[in-house]
Amino acid sequence: MWSLGNITHSIDAWLNESFNPAIALLTEFVIVGTMAIGLFAVLGLVLVFMERKVSAYMQIRVGPNRVGPKGMFQTFADTIKLLLKEGLTPTGSDKFLFNLAPVIAIISAMLLLAPIAFAKDFQMWDLNIGVLYVSAISSVAVISILMAGWSSNNKYSLLGAMRSGAQIVSYELSAGLSILAIVVLVGSLKMTDIVASQETGWWLFKGHIPALIAFVIFIIAATAETNRAPFDLAEAESELTAGFHTEYSGMRFALFFLAEYVNIFIVCAIGATLFLGGWMPFHIGQWTAFNHLMDFIPSSLWFFGKTFFLIFLIMWFRWTFPRLRVDQLLNLEWKYLLPISMFNLLLATAIAILGWHF
Amino acid sequence: MSAIQYIKDIYNAVKSLLIGMKQTGYYFTHHKEIITQNYPEEKQQLAERFRGEVVMTHDSNNEHKCTGCTACELACPNGTIKIVTKFELTPEGKKKKAIDKFVYHLELCTMCNLCIVACPTDAIKMDQAFEHSVFDRSQLTKVLNKPGSKIMEGVE
């Protein structure tokens, strides 16, 4: 049967037969790198278009509808426009850091792709500390934001960057604790183990209330970590004129924009892996016929379906909720999310020890 | 802050957020009524009082009602209107003042309507055209009386 896993295995086998292992490994690096960049480009185009359409539908508008059928090629046109634009570097800025910041943003997003299981046996690097790696690397993104805000030599950019620093550092905690709740239930940090543990049912359903609370907290923290509304006070178009990337133009701005959308995808992919079973099809206990039917849907479709469902959820948040103030943002984290997620972790541990989950 | 108040706060917050999401979710799934317009194809029905530009009314014989009295020119606060007059010979051989050019500077006009109010013969009125963008500023200086037009019979 055709599957992405079989294709990668046959390519790997063929490369190792034809060349010596070092060259084969190098070729695989190149292939994987190209595919990652390709995925980035596609994600940028698709997610920007999706966001514009979703926002339009939620605000009873039509959205982009001129370029191509239903405005399908609008994002292509926008990309071409951004490519042709002049990338200005302000005179008073720290030129080295200013030019480095968008690259770091995109590299940190790219590193996060490594442990994600896109389909059955289709994963770049199945390292045994997968979840820890993700939460560690996702903190690197804040460096690029701080760098951009500081080097721009612009008050608004600096304010936005500082807000973003406070925000990401705070929300890392509750994101980490909500991830831990699932890690406790699974007993492993490895992505494949986490997916495999959900063969009989997704953790959202299997883990009772702790998993549900962890899921809600994770979604809130993920929205905050990707700097999206209602937690977008790092960019805050209406008060800080786009915050840390005020001074960026042309392709460097596009890189920030792309990194933002790719980060959303990655965070949602992690959420889908932890709570909704990654590429695992939807199974209900003993209904063998139903389960068998579900297995016919390719695993990659399951993964992308779940991920895009979560992305849609986050877009739904963005186009419904108003922006929080800084004090409200920090109150929400330190007075509500953190205590609740700590208590929730305790509850999850109790359930894991007592074996109450299915 | 008591523990009950704390839980109550969370409950109320979640409830109000869900109400908001329900509303936008309803809009998302019921995508029929659109409150915006596809502008170049569908144009908005403008309010009657909307003022876009000054035009001079001409009838089917290419005749207007402007006597060249310059009341509008005097009424205009910005100097938007310049009237160039000439003398025409009437059939009886008398010289009569008539307008040569009614020059209207759209780029200076604030659509205050004072010229329309000042006009004793209702020769000019406000039109609702609003798509005035041009590539060259000089195109905004318009001559309102049509070439070869004459004053209407009986308008003094």
Interface residues (C-beta under 8 A of the other chain):
Chain A: V54 Y57 M58 Q59 I60 R61 V62 N65 W316 F317 W319 T320 F321 Y336 I340
Chain B: I10 L17 G20 M21 Q23 T24 G25 Y27 F28 H31 E33 I34 I35 T36 N38
